[in-house]
Amino acid sequence: MSVPLESLPQVVQVTCVQLREGLLEILGEDLVALWVYGAVTFEDRPRHLGDVDTHTVLRRPLNRNTVQAIDKLHASTAHAAAIEWDSWYILERDMASPLPLPHAFRENLVDQAWALHRAHWLAEQFVLLYGCVPSEIVRSPTWAELKEGLRSELNYIEQRVPVPPYAAPSAAFVVSNGCRIIYSLRTREVVISKRAAGNWALTHLPASWHEAIRAADRAYNDCVMPGDDTILQSVVDAIVTAVRDEFA
C-alpha cells in the first residue's frame, strides 16, 4: 500500500490536489499517472522541507502551449503555498527502460536518479495522486543500476559543497545525503530518509562527524544553533571524500 495523501502536511496535501486537478484540466486523457515521493512522504520528514518531488507520466509528447500551461500551473501553486516543486515529466513509452530517462519536454535534462526513484516507488514510498501505480509500468532496478544512481548523488553533493560564506542548510544537505549514500552502499538499501540515515551514521560512522550530523538534523528542523555553520563546514570535505572512497 502506498503512502496516503492524508499523511502529508496539510499545505502539501492541498497543493498536490491543486496540481492534480490542474493537470487533469490541461492534459485530460494524456495524464497517465501522477506520484509524489521523496522526503515529504516519510514519517520522520524534516520540519524544513526542501522541494516536493513529483513524477508525472504522459501518454504522448506535448506541444509548446501545453508545456507553458503546465509551467504556469506549477508556478502559481508553488507561490500560493510557499513550496518548491521538483517535478519530472516522463513519457509512458519510456517507463519500462532501465536507463536514465530524458525529461519529456526539458531539452538535455535526464533523470540520473531513475533507478533510485524506481526503488522508492516499488517499495511503496510514494503517494498515488492519479492513475496507475508504478509497479504496473516500471522495472525493478538492479544493484548495478542503483549504484550508478548513488554515484549521481555523489556528483550532486560534490557540486553542493558550500564555500564560505555558506549557509547551514547547504552544508546540512551534504552531511545528511553523504551519510545516506554511505548507508546505501554498505547495506544495499536505498529507501531511507535522511534522518534515519543520520541516526544510523551515529552508530556506524566516525565519532568526529557526530556533532555535525546532529547539527544537520537541527538544520532540517529549522532549529539551527550558534556555531552550527562552523560545525557542519568542518566535516563536509571529509564526508565527500569518504563517499568517494566507498565507491572504490
Backbone bond lengths (Angstrom), bond angles and torsions (degrees), N, CA, C in turn:
res aa  C-N    CA-C-N  psi(-1)  N-CA   C-N-CA  omega(-1)  CA-C   N-CA-C  phi
1 M - - - 1.463 - - 1.526 109.42 -
2 S 1.322 116.45 134.71 1.458 120.48 -179.42 1.524 110.41 -75.80
3 V 1.319 115.81 172.10 1.467 122.12 178.75 1.530 108.59 -70.48
4 P 1.331 118.50 130.22 1.470 119.01 -179.53 1.527 111.96 -72.26
5 L 1.297 115.56 142.69 1.461 120.94 178.10 1.524 110.74 -55.62
6 E 1.332 116.41 -35.85 1.463 121.14 -175.34 1.526 113.01 -66.34
7 S 1.333 117.13 -14.09 1.462 119.99 179.71 1.524 112.29 -82.80
8 L 1.316 118.15 -11.21 1.464 121.44 -179.65 1.527 110.00 -79.56
9 P 1.327 117.29 158.74 1.471 119.37 173.91 1.524 110.99 -54.34
10 Q 1.311 116.73 146.32 1.461 121.10 -172.67 1.524 112.33 -55.35
11 V 1.334 116.58 -44.23 1.460 118.60 -177.42 1.522 111.04 -64.92
12 V 1.326 117.71 -33.81 1.461 120.73 178.36 1.518 110.31 -71.81
13 Q 1.333 116.99 -40.01 1.463 120.03 176.17 1.528 110.95 -55.29
14 V 1.315 115.03 -51.78 1.464 120.31 -176.52 1.526 110.73 -61.12
15 T 1.323 116.03 -43.49 1.459 120.33 -176.47 1.524 111.36 -69.97
16 C 1.337 117.02 -36.79 1.468 120.24 177.27 1.528 110.92 -64.48
17 V 1.307 116.93 -39.55 1.464 120.35 177.23 1.529 109.80 -64.73
18 Q 1.326 116.83 -40.88 1.462 119.93 177.13 1.525 111.08 -61.74
19 L 1.336 116.02 -41.11 1.460 119.43 177.98 1.521 110.43 -63.15
20 R 1.330 116.45 -46.26 1.469 120.16 -179.76 1.530 111.15 -59.10
21 E 1.326 116.39 -48.52 1.460 118.95 -177.55 1.522 111.00 -65.18
22 G 1.326 115.77 -38.50 1.455 119.02 178.19 1.514 112.29 -65.20
23 L 1.338 117.20 -41.54 1.460 120.31 179.37 1.521 111.17 -67.36
24 L 1.319 117.14 -37.61 1.468 119.67 176.71 1.522 110.86 -62.36
25 E 1.312 116.45 -39.22 1.465 119.95 178.93 1.524 110.90 -67.09
26 I 1.331 116.53 -39.05 1.465 120.34 -178.15 1.525 111.98 -77.24
27 L 1.335 116.35 -42.72 1.467 120.90 -169.19 1.521 114.22 -99.82
28 G 1.312 117.25 -29.55 1.455 119.20 -177.42 1.519 111.81 58.56
29 E 1.311 117.30 -128.41 1.464 122.19 -177.38 1.520 113.23 -69.97
30 D 1.314 117.52 -10.88 1.466 119.90 177.42 1.521 112.31 -78.45
31 L 1.329 118.09 -7.33 1.466 121.77 173.99 1.524 108.32 -88.01
32 V 1.326 116.24 111.90 1.467 122.15 -178.17 1.519 110.98 -90.27
33 A 1.341 116.91 -44.56 1.466 120.75 -177.29 1.522 109.71 -160.05
34 L 1.325 114.82 154.03 1.463 121.86 177.21 1.520 108.08 -143.39
35 W 1.328 116.44 120.49 1.466 122.24 -177.16 1.526 110.23 -125.80
36 V 1.327 115.56 143.87 1.462 122.91 170.63 1.521 107.63 -107.30
37 Y 1.319 117.22 139.33 1.462 120.23 -179.13 1.530 108.32 -150.32
38 G 1.322 116.94 -171.63 1.459 119.55 177.65 1.516 113.01 90.47
39 A 1.326 115.47 -164.11 1.466 122.64 -170.70 1.520 113.14 -56.16
40 V 1.328 116.60 -36.87 1.460 119.50 -174.91 1.525 112.55 -64.60
41 T 1.346 117.68 -20.10 1.469 120.57 -176.75 1.524 112.72 -87.65
42 F 1.335 118.40 -8.39 1.458 120.89 179.88 1.528 110.14 -87.33
43 E 1.333 116.17 145.94 1.460 120.53 179.88 1.528 111.58 -64.22
44 D 1.339 116.63 -31.21 1.468 120.09 -178.96 1.520 111.65 -96.47
45 R 1.329 115.94 32.69 1.461 120.98 -179.03 1.530 110.80 -56.10
46 P 1.332 117.30 148.67 1.472 119.42 177.91 1.512 111.34 -70.79
47 R 1.310 115.62 152.31 1.469 120.23 175.17 1.518 109.84 -65.20
48 H 1.332 115.18 -37.28 1.467 120.28 177.58 1.527 107.80 -90.45
49 L 1.325 117.01 96.36 1.455 120.83 -179.93 1.520 110.21 -78.18
50 G 1.326 115.13 140.29 1.448 119.59 170.24 1.522 108.30 -84.83
51 D 1.302 117.00 -127.59 1.454 121.35 177.52 1.529 110.53 -74.35
52 V 1.322 115.39 153.74 1.458 121.54 166.92 1.525 106.40 -98.35
53 D 1.328 116.03 119.08 1.460 122.03 -172.15 1.526 111.43 -91.28
54 T 1.322 116.54 131.50 1.461 121.11 173.63 1.522 109.83 -135.07
55 H 1.312 114.73 151.13 1.462 122.07 169.62 1.524 107.68 -123.40
56 T 1.316 115.69 130.18 1.459 121.67 177.46 1.517 108.66 -117.10
57 V 1.338 115.60 130.78 1.461 121.40 179.26 1.520 108.28 -102.10
58 L 1.333 115.76 127.19 1.461 122.64 -175.99 1.524 111.10 -109.28
59 R 1.323 115.82 143.07 1.462 119.84 179.90 1.528 112.29 -74.36
60 R 1.309 116.99 -30.19 1.465 120.46 -176.72 1.516 109.72 -153.30
61 P 1.341 118.48 164.30 1.465 121.43 176.58 1.527 110.94 -60.86
62 L 1.334 115.08 154.35 1.457 120.84 -175.45 1.524 111.42 -107.91
63 N 1.324 115.41 151.99 1.461 119.01 174.55 1.527 110.18 -85.59
64 R 1.316 115.62 171.54 1.466 120.79 -173.84 1.522 112.17 -61.88
65 N 1.313 117.76 -40.87 1.464 120.15 -178.75 1.525 111.45 -63.43
66 T 1.328 116.31 -38.68 1.462 119.91 179.42 1.521 110.58 -67.08
67 V 1.316 116.65 -42.06 1.466 120.71 177.90 1.526 110.21 -60.94
68 Q 1.315 117.17 -42.52 1.461 120.86 179.31 1.526 110.96 -63.41
69 A 1.323 117.15 -37.45 1.461 120.77 178.20 1.526 110.84 -66.45
70 I 1.333 117.08 -38.93 1.467 121.17 177.81 1.521 110.43 -66.36
71 D 1.319 116.98 -44.11 1.466 120.26 178.10 1.527 110.91 -59.56
72 K 1.317 116.85 -41.29 1.464 121.04 178.92 1.524 110.50 -64.56
73 L 1.320 116.80 -39.68 1.471 121.18 178.36 1.521 110.66 -62.59
74 H 1.312 116.95 -46.59 1.466 119.75 179.09 1.524 111.06 -61.52
75 A 1.315 116.49 -43.96 1.464 119.86 -178.15 1.525 111.33 -63.57
76 S 1.317 117.49 -42.95 1.462 120.19 -175.81 1.527 111.24 -71.04
77 T 1.324 117.77 -42.04 1.469 119.63 -179.23 1.524 111.04 -69.73
78 A 1.311 117.12 -38.43 1.461 120.44 179.38 1.521 110.78 -65.43
79 H 1.312 116.55 -43.74 1.470 120.52 -178.97 1.519 110.97 -63.61
80 A 1.317 116.60 -44.47 1.459 120.74 -176.91 1.521 112.18 -63.09
81 A 1.347 116.45 -34.17 1.466 120.70 -176.32 1.520 112.79 -100.35
82 A 1.333 117.45 -2.99 1.468 121.97 -177.42 1.524 111.01 56.76
83 I 1.339 115.51 43.82 1.459 120.87 173.68 1.525 108.01 -121.77
84 E 1.332 115.66 173.92 1.460 121.28 174.50 1.520 108.29 -123.83
85 W 1.322 116.25 133.22 1.457 120.96 176.01 1.527 110.02 -89.66
86 D 1.320 117.07 140.12 1.457 122.33 163.64 1.520 104.71 -118.84
87 S 1.320 115.67 89.75 1.461 121.08 -167.73 1.512 111.95 -114.13
88 W 1.322 114.85 128.22 1.456 122.34 178.40 1.516 109.93 -109.14
89 Y 1.320 115.04 142.65 1.460 122.01 175.63 1.528 108.14 -121.66
90 I 1.318 115.22 124.32 1.465 122.20 -174.22 1.524 109.14 -128.37
91 L 1.317 116.99 142.69 1.465 120.58 177.83 1.525 110.78 -79.60
92 E 1.326 115.67 139.36 1.466 121.56 -179.18 1.522 111.73 -55.12
93 R 1.325 117.06 -37.36 1.466 120.70 -176.71 1.522 112.51 -64.99
94 D 1.342 117.51 -18.79 1.465 121.49 -177.90 1.520 113.12 -95.57
95 M 1.315 118.59 -9.74 1.462 121.28 -165.66 1.526 114.19 -64.91
96 A 1.322 118.75 -25.97 1.464 120.84 -178.57 1.523 112.61 -83.04
97 S 1.320 117.56 -3.86 1.458 120.49 -177.63 1.522 111.48 -72.46
98 P 1.357 117.28 140.40 1.462 120.01 173.86 1.525 112.67 -82.96
99 L 1.323 116.85 -10.39 1.466 121.34 -175.69 1.526 110.80 -86.64
100 P 1.332 117.44 151.49 1.463 120.08 175.59 1.528 110.79 -51.68
101 L 1.315 116.24 132.89 1.464 120.69 -171.93 1.521 112.48 -97.56
102 P 1.331 116.00 144.73 1.461 119.59 174.26 1.518 110.76 -75.99
103 H 1.306 115.28 149.05 1.461 121.15 172.08 1.527 108.41 -63.65
104 A 1.317 116.47 145.35 1.464 120.30 -174.81 1.520 113.28 -67.73
105 F 1.344 117.43 -26.43 1.470 117.26 -179.28 1.526 114.17 -145.09
106 R 1.348 118.21 13.09 1.463 120.91 172.41 1.524 108.30 -107.52
107 E 1.295 115.93 110.32 1.462 120.64 -174.39 1.529 111.06 -62.33
108 N 1.330 115.84 134.21 1.471 124.82 176.26 1.530 113.70 68.27
109 L 1.322 117.98 13.64 1.456 121.32 177.15 1.529 108.80 -101.45
110 V 1.347 115.24 122.16 1.466 121.43 -175.69 1.520 108.99 -125.46
111 D 1.315 116.63 138.87 1.466 122.13 -179.70 1.532 109.54 -81.48
112 Q 1.326 116.56 90.20 1.454 121.02 -178.15 1.530 112.14 -69.83
113 A 1.326 117.28 -17.31 1.467 121.73 178.61 1.530 111.24 -96.92
114 W 1.311 117.54 21.25 1.468 122.11 -175.85 1.529 112.03 -54.39
115 A 1.311 117.98 -44.83 1.472 120.51 179.89 1.528 110.76 -64.21
116 L 1.329 117.38 -41.09 1.466 120.92 179.40 1.522 110.96 -65.17
117 H 1.320 116.46 -40.80 1.460 119.41 177.47 1.518 110.79 -61.43
118 R 1.326 117.31 -45.11 1.466 120.35 179.73 1.526 110.82 -60.54
119 A 1.325 116.90 -40.24 1.466 120.06 179.77 1.523 110.63 -61.46
120 H 1.332 117.72 -42.90 1.463 120.81 178.62 1.528 111.14 -64.13
121 W 1.317 115.75 -45.85 1.468 118.42 -177.90 1.525 111.37 -64.27
122 L 1.326 116.83 -43.00 1.466 119.67 -177.76 1.521 111.87 -71.63
123 A 1.339 117.32 -18.76 1.462 121.63 171.73 1.535 110.47 -86.95
124 E 1.342 116.31 6.33 1.468 123.96 178.32 1.525 112.71 66.20
125 Q 1.341 115.63 28.40 1.457 120.53 175.18 1.530 108.06 -94.29
126 F 1.313 115.04 67.51 1.456 121.78 179.96 1.524 108.19 -159.96
127 V 1.322 115.08 162.17 1.463 122.19 172.82 1.522 107.76 -109.21
128 L 1.313 116.46 126.42 1.458 121.11 176.77 1.529 108.92 -84.20
129 L 1.322 115.56 109.15 1.464 119.94 177.76 1.514 112.19 -91.29
130 Y 1.344 115.18 -30.67 1.467 117.82 -178.67 1.526 109.44 -164.60
131 G 1.328 115.19 146.62 1.453 121.36 167.93 1.515 115.02 82.42
132 C 1.319 114.84 -150.84 1.460 121.42 -175.03 1.523 111.20 -80.25
133 V 1.327 115.57 160.89 1.463 120.77 176.56 1.527 109.17 -84.78
134 P 1.330 117.45 155.59 1.472 120.00 -176.69 1.524 114.17 -57.45
135 S 1.328 117.85 -36.12 1.469 119.97 -175.96 1.519 112.64 -60.70
136 E 1.325 117.36 -17.19 1.467 120.64 179.35 1.522 112.65 -79.67
137 I 1.334 117.24 -20.42 1.473 117.89 -171.55 1.528 114.71 -134.98
138 V 1.339 119.45 -2.70 1.469 119.22 177.72 1.524 110.19 -119.68
139 R 1.323 115.36 158.14 1.460 122.01 -179.60 1.519 110.53 -99.94
140 S 1.333 115.89 149.90 1.461 120.61 176.30 1.521 109.58 -65.03
141 P 1.331 118.02 134.94 1.467 119.87 179.46 1.518 111.59 -78.04
142 T 1.306 116.71 147.17 1.456 122.12 171.92 1.519 109.12 -81.88
143 W 1.341 116.39 166.14 1.461 118.72 177.63 1.531 110.08 -63.87
144 A 1.328 117.68 -37.34 1.467 119.96 178.99 1.523 110.62 -60.34
145 E 1.333 117.25 -40.71 1.459 120.73 178.53 1.528 111.24 -67.86
146 L 1.324 115.96 -40.70 1.467 119.58 178.21 1.520 110.99 -63.92
147 K 1.324 116.63 -39.19 1.457 119.91 -179.16 1.526 110.66 -64.52
148 E 1.327 116.55 -38.34 1.461 119.17 176.25 1.521 110.65 -65.63
149 G 1.330 116.53 -36.71 1.453 119.54 175.78 1.514 111.65 -63.37
150 L 1.330 116.73 -40.96 1.456 120.85 177.31 1.524 111.06 -65.73
151 R 1.326 116.31 -33.94 1.464 119.33 177.19 1.535 110.23 -64.81
152 S 1.322 116.57 -36.05 1.468 118.90 176.89 1.531 110.54 -66.98
153 E 1.348 117.13 -31.13 1.458 120.53 175.36 1.529 110.97 -67.41
154 L 1.334 116.04 -37.73 1.469 119.77 173.99 1.521 109.92 -60.19
155 N 1.325 116.90 -46.52 1.462 120.18 179.34 1.526 110.61 -57.08
156 Y 1.327 115.76 -37.49 1.457 120.12 -177.73 1.523 111.14 -69.17
157 I 1.338 117.25 -45.10 1.471 117.03 -179.50 1.525 110.93 -69.96
158 E 1.331 117.69 -27.50 1.467 118.89 174.42 1.523 110.53 -62.34
159 Q 1.323 116.71 -35.55 1.457 120.86 178.45 1.525 112.12 -74.55
160 R 1.340 116.38 -22.77 1.460 120.96 -175.56 1.524 112.96 -96.14
161 V 1.343 118.52 -0.93 1.459 119.47 179.82 1.522 108.87 -56.04
162 P 1.323 117.99 120.19 1.470 120.69 -174.22 1.520 112.08 -73.80
163 V 1.314 114.45 141.82 1.464 121.71 176.50 1.531 107.12 -115.30
164 P 1.329 118.96 129.36 1.466 120.54 -178.47 1.531 111.57 -53.64
165 P 1.339 119.41 140.37 1.475 124.48 -3.36 1.521 110.29 -73.80
166 Y 1.284 117.04 134.63 1.461 121.89 -174.81 1.518 109.56 -124.00
167 A 1.319 115.17 169.31 1.461 120.62 -179.12 1.514 109.26 -119.77
168 A 1.319 115.99 146.05 1.459 120.93 -177.92 1.521 113.16 -55.28
169 P 1.339 120.81 -42.83 1.463 118.69 -178.76 1.520 113.99 -58.90
170 S 1.333 117.90 -37.13 1.461 120.64 179.37 1.522 111.04 -66.68
171 A 1.316 116.91 -47.32 1.458 120.37 178.41 1.521 110.57 -66.52
172 A 1.328 117.31 -36.27 1.463 120.62 178.56 1.515 110.64 -62.25
173 F 1.330 117.13 -37.72 1.456 120.39 178.58 1.521 110.67 -62.38
174 V 1.322 116.98 -44.95 1.470 120.77 179.87 1.531 110.41 -61.55
175 V 1.333 116.61 -45.15 1.461 120.67 -178.95 1.526 110.91 -63.61
176 S 1.322 116.92 -50.82 1.463 120.67 -175.88 1.522 112.12 -67.27
177 N 1.332 116.28 -44.57 1.465 118.20 -178.64 1.528 110.58 -70.89
178 G 1.337 117.05 -32.78 1.462 119.31 175.02 1.516 111.60 -60.74
179 C 1.323 116.42 -44.42 1.472 120.35 177.31 1.516 110.85 -62.12
180 R 1.328 116.58 -39.17 1.465 120.19 -178.74 1.529 111.24 -67.30
181 I 1.320 117.07 -38.93 1.466 119.59 178.45 1.523 110.25 -65.25
182 I 1.326 117.36 -44.52 1.456 120.52 179.24 1.529 110.11 -61.69
183 Y 1.326 117.16 -44.64 1.470 120.54 176.55 1.530 110.68 -54.96
184 S 1.325 116.80 -47.73 1.461 120.71 -176.39 1.519 112.13 -66.15
185 L 1.324 117.37 -39.14 1.459 120.27 179.32 1.533 111.61 -66.68
186 R 1.319 116.31 -35.19 1.470 119.18 -177.92 1.525 112.78 -81.63
187 T 1.313 116.79 -30.86 1.467 119.70 -175.50 1.519 113.25 -105.71
188 R 1.328 117.21 -13.79 1.465 123.60 -173.83 1.528 111.55 60.42
189 E 1.315 115.42 30.96 1.459 122.41 175.98 1.522 107.49 -121.52
190 V 1.333 116.21 117.28 1.468 119.20 -174.76 1.519 112.86 -104.82
191 V 1.309 117.88 -8.85 1.457 120.96 -177.58 1.528 108.91 -92.95
192 I 1.317 115.27 89.75 1.458 121.41 -177.20 1.526 108.22 -156.45
193 S 1.308 116.87 146.21 1.462 121.09 178.05 1.523 110.39 -79.90
194 K 1.316 116.53 161.28 1.458 120.55 176.23 1.526 110.70 -60.66
195 R 1.331 116.87 -40.64 1.458 119.92 -177.77 1.537 110.84 -64.58
196 A 1.322 116.81 -43.53 1.459 120.32 179.29 1.525 110.69 -65.43
197 A 1.327 116.42 -39.41 1.462 119.56 177.19 1.527 110.58 -64.16
198 G 1.329 116.59 -37.39 1.463 120.13 177.16 1.518 111.56 -64.24
199 N 1.324 117.42 -40.81 1.467 120.49 177.65 1.519 110.94 -62.88
200 W 1.327 116.22 -40.18 1.468 120.86 175.98 1.525 109.97 -62.30
201 A 1.328 116.04 -42.11 1.460 120.57 -176.94 1.521 112.12 -62.91
202 L 1.332 117.39 -30.81 1.463 120.49 179.83 1.526 111.78 -64.77
203 T 1.304 117.04 -19.12 1.461 121.64 178.08 1.520 112.53 -100.38
204 H 1.340 116.61 -31.71 1.462 119.95 -168.56 1.523 115.38 -111.75
205 L 1.318 118.66 -12.70 1.464 120.44 -176.83 1.527 110.08 -113.64
206 P 1.341 118.73 167.05 1.462 122.07 -170.41 1.529 114.30 -52.69
207 A 1.320 115.43 139.00 1.469 120.90 179.84 1.522 111.33 -60.56
208 S 1.331 117.37 -27.66 1.465 120.70 -179.68 1.529 112.12 -66.05
209 W 1.333 117.43 -14.57 1.463 121.23 178.25 1.525 112.32 -92.88
210 H 1.314 118.31 -14.07 1.459 120.60 -166.74 1.526 113.07 -62.04
211 E 1.310 116.47 -39.96 1.462 119.18 -179.29 1.529 110.28 -63.74
212 A 1.329 115.94 -38.75 1.466 120.15 179.10 1.531 111.05 -70.14
213 I 1.321 117.83 -36.89 1.465 120.80 177.50 1.523 110.21 -62.44
214 R 1.318 116.07 -40.98 1.471 119.41 177.10 1.532 110.64 -67.69
215 A 1.330 116.92 -36.60 1.465 120.30 177.63 1.531 110.56 -66.03
216 A 1.329 117.06 -37.37 1.467 120.64 176.90 1.519 110.36 -62.99
217 D 1.320 116.24 -40.29 1.464 120.42 177.91 1.530 110.63 -62.93
218 R 1.320 116.30 -39.89 1.465 119.48 177.23 1.529 111.18 -64.07
219 A 1.330 116.67 -38.63 1.459 120.00 179.78 1.525 110.75 -62.78
220 Y 1.326 117.27 -40.01 1.463 120.58 179.23 1.521 111.73 -70.45
221 N 1.328 116.90 -17.27 1.462 120.84 177.05 1.523 112.68 -99.58
222 D 1.355 116.01 9.24 1.467 120.38 -177.11 1.521 111.98 57.45
223 C 1.324 115.67 36.85 1.469 120.99 -179.66 1.520 110.66 -125.80
224 V 1.329 117.10 43.22 1.457 121.64 -178.12 1.522 109.77 -62.92
225 M 1.326 115.79 134.96 1.455 121.73 179.69 1.525 109.94 -105.53
226 P 1.338 117.74 156.82 1.468 120.40 175.93 1.526 110.30 -53.97
227 G 1.309 116.21 132.39 1.465 120.43 179.38 1.510 114.37 93.26
228 D 1.351 118.65 -9.49 1.468 119.89 -178.35 1.519 112.17 -64.48
229 D 1.341 117.13 -36.39 1.474 119.06 176.75 1.524 110.94 -55.00
230 T 1.317 115.93 -47.83 1.465 120.57 -178.19 1.527 110.67 -65.85
231 I 1.316 116.78 -41.60 1.470 120.98 178.93 1.520 110.52 -60.45
232 L 1.326 116.66 -45.80 1.462 120.91 -178.75 1.527 111.19 -66.72
233 Q 1.319 115.50 -46.21 1.468 119.43 -177.85 1.519 111.69 -61.85
234 S 1.329 117.35 -28.30 1.466 120.07 -175.24 1.524 113.22 -68.02
235 V 1.355 117.56 -17.37 1.469 118.96 -175.42 1.518 114.44 -119.73
236 V 1.332 118.27 -7.09 1.464 117.83 -173.19 1.527 112.20 -61.23
237 D 1.321 117.73 -41.20 1.467 119.30 179.72 1.522 111.15 -63.68
238 A 1.330 116.27 -41.07 1.466 120.14 -179.93 1.523 111.13 -65.37
239 I 1.320 116.66 -38.57 1.464 119.76 -179.62 1.520 111.00 -68.94
240 V 1.318 117.80 -43.75 1.465 120.02 178.13 1.522 110.52 -61.81
241 T 1.326 116.65 -41.75 1.471 119.78 177.24 1.519 110.80 -62.61
242 A 1.328 117.10 -41.82 1.470 120.57 179.23 1.515 111.71 -62.87
243 V 1.338 117.16 -38.66 1.455 119.50 177.69 1.526 110.06 -64.67
244 R 1.315 117.13 -44.54 1.476 119.62 176.55 1.520 110.60 -56.12
245 D 1.317 116.10 -43.83 1.468 120.20 -177.87 1.525 111.55 -63.46
246 E 1.320 117.36 -31.27 1.475 120.01 179.94 1.527 111.49 -64.23
247 F 1.315 117.09 -25.99 1.469 120.80 179.65 1.532 112.24 -82.96
248 A 1.320 116.55 -12.93 1.469 120.06 -174.88 1.538 110.84 -68.40
